[in-house]
C-alpha cells in the first residue's frame, strides 16, 4: 500500500537548504525546568505562543497549520 501526499514537505525544505528538522508532535514532550514568575517575559512569550498556535489551528487545515507553525 503506498501513500500519496499532495505536498512533499521534505523536498520543500531541501530546496531551501534545510538539512534537519525537529518535530514535536505532542505537548507531552514539554518539561518545566524551573518555575517562573507570573509576570516574567518567558511566561508572557509562552502565553502569546499558545494563543497564536490555537488561533491558526482553529482556522486552517492541519497540514497548513503544521507548515505555518514549523
PyMOL Python script that loads the backbone (N, CA, C, O; Angstrom):
from pymol import cmd

cmd.read_pdbstr("""\
ATOM      1  N   UNK A   1       0.849  -1.171   0.000  1.00  0.00           N
ATOM      2  CA  UNK A   1       0.000   0.000   0.000  1.00  0.00           C
ATOM      3  C   UNK A   1       0.899   1.241   0.000  1.00  0.00           C
ATOM      4  O   UNK A   1       1.750   1.391   0.877  1.00  0.00           O
ATOM      5  N   UNK A   2       0.719   2.092  -0.941  1.00  0.00           N
ATOM      6  CA  UNK A   2       1.526   3.316  -0.983  1.00  0.00           C
ATOM      7  C   UNK A   2       0.650   4.520  -0.663  1.00  0.00           C
ATOM      8  O   UNK A   2      -0.504   4.611  -1.083  1.00  0.00           O
ATOM      9  N   UNK A   3       1.222   5.413   0.073  1.00  0.00           N
ATOM     10  CA  UNK A   3       0.506   6.637   0.426  1.00  0.00           C
ATOM     11  C   UNK A   3       1.002   7.771  -0.459  1.00  0.00           C
ATOM     12  O   UNK A   3       2.207   7.990  -0.580  1.00  0.00           O
ATOM     13  N   UNK A   4       0.093   8.476  -1.063  1.00  0.00           N
ATOM     14  CA  UNK A   4       0.483   9.638  -1.856  1.00  0.00           C
ATOM     15  C   UNK A   4       0.132  10.886  -1.074  1.00  0.00           C
ATOM     16  O   UNK A   4      -0.934  10.992  -0.468  1.00  0.00           O
ATOM     17  N   UNK A   5       1.055  11.821  -1.107  1.00  0.00           N
ATOM     18  CA  UNK A   5       0.827  13.072  -0.391  1.00  0.00           C
ATOM     19  C   UNK A   5       0.787  14.191  -1.414  1.00  0.00           C
ATOM     20  O   UNK A   5       1.516  14.170  -2.406  1.00  0.00           O
ATOM     21  N   UNK A   6      -0.060  15.155  -1.168  1.00  0.00           N
ATOM     22  CA  UNK A   6      -0.162  16.292  -2.070  1.00  0.00           C
ATOM     23  C   UNK A   6       1.041  17.214  -1.953  1.00  0.00           C
ATOM     24  O   UNK A   6       1.404  17.891  -2.915  1.00  0.00           O
ATOM     25  N   UNK A   7       1.654  17.242  -0.790  1.00  0.00           N
ATOM     26  CA  UNK A   7       2.744  18.171  -0.536  1.00  0.00           C
ATOM     27  C   UNK A   7       3.957  17.405  -0.040  1.00  0.00           C
ATOM     28  O   UNK A   7       3.866  16.661   0.936  1.00  0.00           O
ATOM     29  N   UNK A   8       5.087  17.580  -0.702  1.00  0.00           N
ATOM     30  CA  UNK A   8       6.331  16.912  -0.314  1.00  0.00           C
ATOM     31  C   UNK A   8       7.109  17.845   0.620  1.00  0.00           C
ATOM     32  O   UNK A   8       7.918  18.656   0.170  1.00  0.00           O
ATOM     33  N   UNK A   9       6.855  17.718   1.911  1.00  0.00           N
ATOM     34  CA  UNK A   9       7.476  18.613   2.890  1.00  0.00           C
ATOM     35  C   UNK A   9       9.001  18.475   2.895  1.00  0.00           C
ATOM     36  O   UNK A   9       9.711  19.480   2.925  1.00  0.00           O
ATOM     37  N   UNK A  10       9.508  17.245   2.865  1.00  0.00           N
ATOM     38  CA  UNK A  10      10.957  17.052   2.881  1.00  0.00           C
ATOM     39  C   UNK A  10      11.608  17.673   1.648  1.00  0.00           C
ATOM     40  O   UNK A  10      12.660  18.304   1.752  1.00  0.00           O
ATOM     41  N   UNK A  11      10.993  17.497   0.491  1.00  0.00           N
ATOM     42  CA  UNK A  11      11.529  18.100  -0.722  1.00  0.00           C
ATOM     43  C   UNK A  11      11.495  19.616  -0.669  1.00  0.00           C
ATOM     44  O   UNK A  11      12.429  20.287  -1.108  1.00  0.00           O
ATOM     45  N   UNK A  12      10.408  20.149  -0.127  1.00  0.00           N
ATOM     46  CA  UNK A  12      10.285  21.604   0.003  1.00  0.00           C
ATOM     47  C   UNK A  12      11.422  22.176   0.842  1.00  0.00           C
ATOM     48  O   UNK A  12      12.091  23.122   0.428  1.00  0.00           O
ATOM     49  N   UNK A  13      11.639  21.597   2.024  1.00  0.00           N
ATOM     50  CA  UNK A  13      12.680  22.116   2.905  1.00  0.00           C
ATOM     51  C   UNK A  13      14.069  21.883   2.317  1.00  0.00           C
ATOM     52  O   UNK A  13      14.968  22.697   2.529  1.00  0.00           O
ATOM     53  N   UNK A  14      14.260  20.786   1.582  1.00  0.00           N
ATOM     54  CA  UNK A  14      15.563  20.519   0.966  1.00  0.00           C
ATOM     55  C   UNK A  14      15.913  21.599  -0.056  1.00  0.00           C
ATOM     56  O   UNK A  14      17.079  21.973  -0.183  1.00  0.00           O
ATOM     57  N   UNK A  15      14.917  22.102  -0.784  1.00  0.00           N
ATOM     58  CA  UNK A  15      15.191  23.165  -1.757  1.00  0.00           C
ATOM     59  C   UNK A  15      15.528  24.480  -1.077  1.00  0.00           C
ATOM     60  O   UNK A  15      16.030  25.397  -1.726  1.00  0.00           O
ATOM     61  N   UNK A  16      15.264  24.588   0.213  1.00  0.00           N
ATOM     62  CA  UNK A  16      15.547  25.806   0.963  1.00  0.00           C
ATOM     63  C   UNK A  16      16.823  25.676   1.797  1.00  0.00           C
ATOM     64  O   UNK A  16      17.133  26.555   2.601  1.00  0.00           O
ATOM     65  N   UNK A  17      17.564  24.578   1.605  1.00  0.00           N
ATOM     66  CA  UNK A  17      18.826  24.402   2.315  1.00  0.00           C
ATOM     67  C   UNK A  17      18.669  23.918   3.746  1.00  0.00           C
ATOM     68  O   UNK A  17      19.610  24.028   4.532  1.00  0.00           O
ATOM     69  N   UNK A  18      17.507  23.386   4.107  1.00  0.00           N
ATOM     70  CA  UNK A  18      17.286  22.865   5.457  1.00  0.00           C
ATOM     71  C   UNK A  18      17.643  21.387   5.437  1.00  0.00           C
ATOM     72  O   UNK A  18      17.091  20.622   4.646  1.00  0.00           O
ATOM     73  N   UNK A  19      18.561  20.985   6.303  1.00  0.00           N
ATOM     74  CA  UNK A  19      19.027  19.616   6.293  1.00  0.00           C
ATOM     75  C   UNK A  19      18.534  18.797   7.474  1.00  0.00           C
ATOM     76  O   UNK A  19      18.650  17.571   7.463  1.00  0.00           O
ATOM     77  N   UNK A  20      17.992  19.438   8.480  1.00  0.00           N
ATOM     78  CA  UNK A  20      17.415  18.698   9.592  1.00  0.00           C
ATOM     79  C   UNK A  20      16.296  19.523  10.199  1.00  0.00           C
ATOM     80  O   UNK A  20      16.322  20.754  10.182  1.00  0.00           O
ATOM     81  N   UNK A  21      15.317  18.818  10.733  1.00  0.00           N
ATOM     82  CA  UNK A  21      14.180  19.481  11.372  1.00  0.00           C
ATOM     83  C   UNK A  21      13.859  18.745  12.661  1.00  0.00           C
ATOM     84  O   UNK A  21      14.057  17.534  12.764  1.00  0.00           O
ATOM     85  N   UNK A  22      13.374  19.472  13.622  1.00  0.00           N
ATOM     86  CA  UNK A  22      12.900  18.899  14.870  1.00  0.00           C
ATOM     87  C   UNK A  22      11.390  19.043  14.884  1.00  0.00           C
ATOM     88  O   UNK A  22      10.862  20.145  14.735  1.00  0.00           O
ATOM     89  N   UNK A  23      10.703  17.938  15.061  1.00  0.00           N
ATOM     90  CA  UNK A  23       9.249  17.980  15.109  1.00  0.00           C
ATOM     91  C   UNK A  23       8.797  17.494  16.474  1.00  0.00           C
ATOM     92  O   UNK A  23       9.216  16.432  16.935  1.00  0.00           O
ATOM     93  N   UNK A  24       7.965  18.254  17.100  1.00  0.00           N
ATOM     94  CA  UNK A  24       7.379  17.867  18.384  1.00  0.00           C
ATOM     95  C   UNK A  24       5.884  17.711  18.145  1.00  0.00           C
ATOM     96  O   UNK A  24       5.176  18.694  17.927  1.00  0.00           O
ATOM     97  N   UNK A  25       5.421  16.497  18.186  1.00  0.00           N
ATOM     98  CA  UNK A  25       4.032  16.218  17.844  1.00  0.00           C
ATOM     99  C   UNK A  25       3.119  16.219  19.067  1.00  0.00           C
ATOM    100  O   UNK A  25       1.897  16.199  18.919  1.00  0.00           O
ATOM    101  N   UNK A  26       3.671  16.241  20.236  1.00  0.00           N
ATOM    102  CA  UNK A  26       2.840  16.123  21.420  1.00  0.00           C
ATOM    103  C   UNK A  26       3.287  17.095  22.489  1.00  0.00           C
ATOM    104  O   UNK A  26       4.486  17.257  22.714  1.00  0.00           O
ATOM    105  N   UNK A  27       2.334  17.755  23.161  1.00  0.00           N
ATOM    106  CA  UNK A  27       2.717  18.636  24.262  1.00  0.00           C
ATOM    107  C   UNK A  27       3.331  17.873  25.429  1.00  0.00           C
ATOM    108  O   UNK A  27       3.889  18.493  26.334  1.00  0.00           O
ATOM    109  N   UNK A  28       3.241  16.528  25.432  1.00  0.00           N
ATOM    110  CA  UNK A  28       3.845  15.732  26.496  1.00  0.00           C
ATOM    111  C   UNK A  28       5.366  15.846  26.489  1.00  0.00           C
ATOM    112  O   UNK A  28       6.018  15.521  27.481  1.00  0.00           O
ATOM    113  N   UNK A  29       5.935  16.310  25.369  1.00  0.00           N
ATOM    114  CA  UNK A  29       7.379  16.475  25.280  1.00  0.00           C
ATOM    115  C   UNK A  29       7.881  17.691  26.021  1.00  0.00           C
ATOM    116  O   UNK A  29       9.091  17.903  26.104  1.00  0.00           O
ATOM    117  N   UNK A  30       6.988  18.493  26.560  1.00  0.00           N
ATOM    118  CA  UNK A  30       7.358  19.709  27.274  1.00  0.00           C
ATOM    119  C   UNK A  30       7.643  19.396  28.732  1.00  0.00           C
ATOM    120  O   UNK A  30       6.858  18.717  29.392  1.00  0.00           O
ATOM    121  N   UNK A  31       8.751  19.885  29.228  1.00  0.00           N
ATOM    122  CA  UNK A  31       9.092  19.721  30.632  1.00  0.00           C
ATOM    123  C   UNK A  31       9.400  21.089  31.226  1.00  0.00           C
ATOM    124  O   UNK A  31      10.106  21.890  30.614  1.00  0.00           O
ATOM    125  N   UNK A  32       8.879  21.354  32.400  1.00  0.00           N
ATOM    126  CA  UNK A  32       9.154  22.611  33.085  1.00  0.00           C
ATOM    127  C   UNK A  32      10.450  22.435  33.859  1.00  0.00           C
ATOM    128  O   UNK A  32      10.533  21.611  34.770  1.00  0.00           O
ATOM    129  N   UNK A  33      11.453  23.207  33.494  1.00  0.00           N
ATOM    130  CA  UNK A  33      12.750  23.085  34.148  1.00  0.00           C
ATOM    131  C   UNK A  33      12.844  23.940  35.393  1.00  0.00           C
ATOM    132  O   UNK A  33      13.467  23.545  36.378  1.00  0.00           O
ATOM    133  N   UNK A  34      12.231  25.107  35.353  1.00  0.00           N
ATOM    134  CA  UNK A  34      12.211  25.940  36.551  1.00  0.00           C
ATOM    135  C   UNK A  34      10.971  26.818  36.479  1.00  0.00           C
ATOM    136  O   UNK A  34      10.575  27.260  35.401  1.00  0.00           O
ATOM    137  N   UNK A  35      10.386  27.060  37.586  1.00  0.00           N
ATOM    138  CA  UNK A  35       9.183  27.884  37.635  1.00  0.00           C
ATOM    139  C   UNK A  35       9.552  29.337  37.415  1.00  0.00           C
ATOM    140  O   UNK A  35      10.631  29.782  37.807  1.00  0.00           O
ATOM    141  N   UNK A  36       8.644  30.077  36.781  1.00  0.00           N
ATOM    142  CA  UNK A  36       8.897  31.495  36.545  1.00  0.00           C
ATOM    143  C   UNK A  36       7.777  32.312  37.166  1.00  0.00           C
ATOM    144  O   UNK A  36       6.689  31.804  37.440  1.00  0.00           O
ATOM    145  N   UNK A  37       8.058  33.551  37.374  1.00  0.00           N
ATOM    146  CA  UNK A  37       7.070  34.468  37.930  1.00  0.00           C
ATOM    147  C   UNK A  37       5.923  34.637  36.943  1.00  0.00           C
ATOM    148  O   UNK A  37       6.144  34.557  35.734  1.00  0.00           O
ATOM    149  N   UNK A  38       4.695  34.870  37.429  1.00  0.00           N
ATOM    150  CA  UNK A  38       3.572  35.101  36.513  1.00  0.00           C
ATOM    151  C   UNK A  38       3.774  36.341  35.648  1.00  0.00           C
ATOM    152  O   UNK A  38       3.087  36.501  34.639  1.00  0.00           O
ATOM    153  N   UNK A  39       4.681  37.202  36.014  1.00  0.00           N
ATOM    154  CA  UNK A  39       4.916  38.440  35.269  1.00  0.00           C
ATOM    155  C   UNK A  39       6.189  38.375  34.432  1.00  0.00           C
ATOM    156  O   UNK A  39       6.614  39.394  33.886  1.00  0.00           O
ATOM    157  N   UNK A  40       6.806  37.201  34.319  1.00  0.00           N
ATOM    158  CA  UNK A  40       8.069  37.091  33.604  1.00  0.00           C
ATOM    159  C   UNK A  40       7.872  37.186  32.088  1.00  0.00           C
ATOM    160  O   UNK A  40       6.795  36.899  31.565  1.00  0.00           O
ATOM    161  N   UNK A  41       8.923  37.590  31.409  1.00  0.00           N
ATOM    162  CA  UNK A  41       8.909  37.679  29.954  1.00  0.00           C
ATOM    163  C   UNK A  41       8.724  36.296  29.334  1.00  0.00           C
ATOM    164  O   UNK A  41       8.014  36.154  28.339  1.00  0.00           O
ATOM    165  N   UNK A  42       9.355  35.283  29.912  1.00  0.00           N
ATOM    166  CA  UNK A  42       9.224  33.926  29.384  1.00  0.00           C
ATOM    167  C   UNK A  42       7.773  33.455  29.425  1.00  0.00           C
ATOM    168  O   UNK A  42       7.279  32.866  28.464  1.00  0.00           O
ATOM    169  N   UNK A  43       7.101  33.714  30.527  1.00  0.00           N
ATOM    170  CA  UNK A  43       5.708  33.280  30.656  1.00  0.00           C
ATOM    171  C   UNK A  43       4.815  34.050  29.694  1.00  0.00           C
ATOM    172  O   UNK A  43       3.896  33.476  29.111  1.00  0.00           O
ATOM    173  N   UNK A  44       5.070  35.326  29.524  1.00  0.00           N
ATOM    174  CA  UNK A  44       4.285  36.126  28.571  1.00  0.00           C
ATOM    175  C   UNK A  44       4.507  35.630  27.144  1.00  0.00           C
ATOM    176  O   UNK A  44       3.559  35.548  26.362  1.00  0.00           O
ATOM    177  N   UNK A  45       5.750  35.300  26.802  1.00  0.00           N
ATOM    178  CA  UNK A  45       6.060  34.795  25.463  1.00  0.00           C
ATOM    179  C   UNK A  45       5.384  33.445  25.231  1.00  0.00           C
ATOM    180  O   UNK A  45       4.848  33.196  24.151  1.00  0.00           O
ATOM    181  N   UNK A  46       5.408  32.574  26.242  1.00  0.00           N
ATOM    182  CA  UNK A  46       4.754  31.268  26.108  1.00  0.00           C
ATOM    183  C   UNK A  46       3.255  31.432  25.937  1.00  0.00           C
ATOM    184  O   UNK A  46       2.655  30.752  25.104  1.00  0.00           O
ATOM    185  N   UNK A  47       2.643  32.307  26.694  1.00  0.00           N
ATOM    186  CA  UNK A  47       1.199  32.540  26.580  1.00  0.00           C
ATOM    187  C   UNK A  47       0.852  33.074  25.187  1.00  0.00           C
ATOM    188  O   UNK A  47      -0.146  32.664  24.595  1.00  0.00           O
ATOM    189  N   UNK A  48       1.674  33.986  24.669  1.00  0.00           N
ATOM    190  CA  UNK A  48       1.447  34.501  23.318  1.00  0.00           C
ATOM    191  C   UNK A  48       1.564  33.363  22.293  1.00  0.00           C
ATOM    192  O   UNK A  48       0.741  33.247  21.385  1.00  0.00           O
ATOM    193  N   UNK A  49       2.581  32.541  22.451  1.00  0.00           N
ATOM    194  CA  UNK A  49       2.785  31.411  21.541  1.00  0.00           C
ATOM    195  C   UNK A  49       1.562  30.490  21.536  1.00  0.00           C
ATOM    196  O   UNK A  49       1.109  30.060  20.475  1.00  0.00           O
ATOM    197  N   UNK A  50       1.039  30.194  22.708  1.00  0.00           N
ATOM    198  CA  UNK A  50      -0.128  29.324  22.813  1.00  0.00           C
ATOM    199  C   UNK A  50      -1.350  29.941  22.130  1.00  0.00           C
ATOM    200  O   UNK A  50      -2.067  29.256  21.401  1.00  0.00           O
ATOM    201  N   UNK A  51      -1.585  31.222  22.362  1.00  0.00           N
ATOM    202  CA  UNK A  51      -2.734  31.888  21.720  1.00  0.00           C
ATOM    203  C   UNK A  51      -2.565  31.918  20.204  1.00  0.00           C
ATOM    204  O   UNK A  51      -3.534  31.692  19.480  1.00  0.00           O
ATOM    205  N   UNK A  52      -1.368  32.189  19.711  1.00  0.00           N
ATOM    206  CA  UNK A  52      -1.075  32.224  18.274  1.00  0.00           C
ATOM    207  C   UNK A  52      -1.334  30.846  17.654  1.00  0.00           C
ATOM    208  O   UNK A  52      -1.986  30.734  16.616  1.00  0.00           O
ATOM    209  N   UNK A  53      -0.816  29.806  18.305  1.00  0.00           N
ATOM    210  CA  UNK A  53      -0.988  28.448  17.797  1.00  0.00           C
ATOM    211  C   UNK A  53      -2.465  28.053  17.745  1.00  0.00           C
ATOM    212  O   UNK A  53      -2.932  27.522  16.737  1.00  0.00           O
ATOM    213  N   UNK A  54      -3.192  28.309  18.823  1.00  0.00           N
ATOM    214  CA  UNK A  54      -4.608  27.961  18.861  1.00  0.00           C
ATOM    215  C   UNK A  54      -5.418  28.731  17.820  1.00  0.00           C
ATOM    216  O   UNK A  54      -6.337  28.174  17.219  1.00  0.00           O
ATOM    217  N   UNK A  55      -5.090  29.998  17.600  1.00  0.00           N
ATOM    218  CA  UNK A  55      -5.773  30.811  16.598  1.00  0.00           C
ATOM    219  C   UNK A  55      -5.690  30.134  15.229  1.00  0.00           C
ATOM    220  O   UNK A  55      -6.708  29.959  14.558  1.00  0.00           O
ATOM    221  N   UNK A  56      -4.474  29.751  14.813  1.00  0.00           N
ATOM    222  CA  UNK A  56      -4.303  29.171  13.487  1.00  0.00           C
ATOM    223  C   UNK A  56      -4.818  27.744  13.409  1.00  0.00           C
ATOM    224  O   UNK A  56      -5.288  27.324  12.352  1.00  0.00           O
ATOM    225  N   UNK A  57      -4.742  26.986  14.499  1.00  0.00           N
ATOM    226  CA  UNK A  57      -5.276  25.615  14.482  1.00  0.00           C
ATOM    227  C   UNK A  57      -6.779  25.609  14.267  1.00  0.00           C
ATOM    228  O   UNK A  57      -7.313  24.659  13.695  1.00  0.00           O
ATOM    229  N   UNK A  58      -7.466  26.636  14.708  1.00  0.00           N
ATOM    230  CA  UNK A  58      -8.922  26.726  14.529  1.00  0.00           C
ATOM    231  C   UNK A  58      -9.310  27.191  13.131  1.00  0.00           C
ATOM    232  O   UNK A  58     -10.453  26.992  12.719  1.00  0.00           O
ATOM    233  N   UNK A  59      -8.394  27.801  12.397  1.00  0.00           N
ATOM    234  CA  UNK A  59      -8.750  28.420  11.117  1.00  0.00           C
ATOM    235  C   UNK A  59      -8.187  27.737   9.879  1.00  0.00           C
ATOM    236  O   UNK A  59      -8.703  27.934   8.779  1.00  0.00           O
ATOM    237  N   UNK A  60      -7.136  26.937  10.041  1.00  0.00           N
ATOM    238  CA  UNK A  60      -6.501  26.301   8.884  1.00  0.00           C
ATOM    239  C   UNK A  60      -6.581  24.777   8.979  1.00  0.00           C
ATOM    240  O   UNK A  60      -6.727  24.226  10.070  1.00  0.00           O
ATOM    241  N   UNK A  61      -6.484  24.102   7.839  1.00  0.00           N
ATOM    242  CA  UNK A  61      -6.401  22.635   7.873  1.00  0.00           C
ATOM    243  C   UNK A  61      -5.098  22.206   8.567  1.00  0.00           C
ATOM    244  O   UNK A  61      -4.140  22.978   8.603  1.00  0.00           O
ATOM    245  N   UNK A  62      -5.056  21.002   9.111  1.00  0.00           N
ATOM    246  CA  UNK A  62      -3.878  20.554   9.864  1.00  0.00           C
ATOM    247  C   UNK A  62      -2.557  20.657   9.096  1.00  0.00           C
ATOM    248  O   UNK A  62      -1.549  21.061   9.675  1.00  0.00           O
ATOM    249  N   UNK A  63      -2.538  20.300   7.805  1.00  0.00           N
ATOM    250  CA  UNK A  63      -1.284  20.371   7.042  1.00  0.00           C
ATOM    251  C   UNK A  63      -0.773  21.796   6.934  1.00  0.00           C
ATOM    252  O   UNK A  63       0.420  22.045   7.103  1.00  0.00           O
ATOM    253  N   UNK A  64      -1.662  22.723   6.655  1.00  0.00           N
ATOM    254  CA  UNK A  64      -1.261  24.124   6.534  1.00  0.00           C
ATOM    255  C   UNK A  64      -0.842  24.702   7.880  1.00  0.00           C
ATOM    256  O   UNK A  64       0.109  25.481   7.963  1.00  0.00           O
ATOM    257  N   UNK A  65      -1.558  24.315   8.934  1.00  0.00           N
ATOM    258  CA  UNK A  65      -1.190  24.789  10.269  1.00  0.00           C
ATOM    259  C   UNK A  65       0.203  24.306  10.650  1.00  0.00           C
ATOM    260  O   UNK A  65       1.013  25.074  11.170  1.00  0.00           O
ATOM    261  N   UNK A  66       0.483  23.019  10.387  1.00  0.00           N
ATOM    262  CA  UNK A  66       1.793  22.474  10.696  1.00  0.00           C
ATOM    263  C   UNK A  66       2.906  23.190   9.972  1.00  0.00           C
ATOM    264  O   UNK A  66       3.963  23.441  10.551  1.00  0.00           O
ATOM    265  N   UNK A  67       2.685  23.522   8.715  1.00  0.00           N
ATOM    266  CA  UNK A  67       3.704  24.233   7.943  1.00  0.00           C
ATOM    267  C   UNK A  67       3.910  25.631   8.483  1.00  0.00           C
ATOM    268  O   UNK A  67       5.047  26.088   8.600  1.00  0.00           O
ATOM    269  N   UNK A  68       2.828  26.321   8.816  1.00  0.00           N
ATOM    270  CA  UNK A  68       2.918  27.671   9.348  1.00  0.00           C
ATOM    271  C   UNK A  68       3.640  27.685  10.694  1.00  0.00           C
ATOM    272  O   UNK A  68       4.485  28.547  10.934  1.00  0.00           O
ATOM    273  N   UNK A  69       3.321  26.760  11.553  1.00  0.00           N
ATOM    274  CA  UNK A  69       3.882  26.760  12.896  1.00  0.00           C
ATOM    275  C   UNK A  69       5.269  26.130  12.972  1.00  0.00           C
ATOM    276  O   UNK A  69       5.936  26.227  14.003  1.00  0.00           O
ATOM    277  N   UNK A  70       5.708  25.489  11.898  1.00  0.00           N
ATOM    278  CA  UNK A  70       7.045  24.908  11.895  1.00  0.00           C
ATOM    279  C   UNK A  70       8.036  26.020  11.865  1.00  0.00           C
ATOM    280  O   UNK A  70       9.242  25.772  11.857  1.00  0.00           O
TER     281      UNK A  70
END
""", "prot")
cmd.dss("prot")
cmd.show_as("cartoon", "prot")
cmd.util.cbc("prot")
cmd.orient("prot")
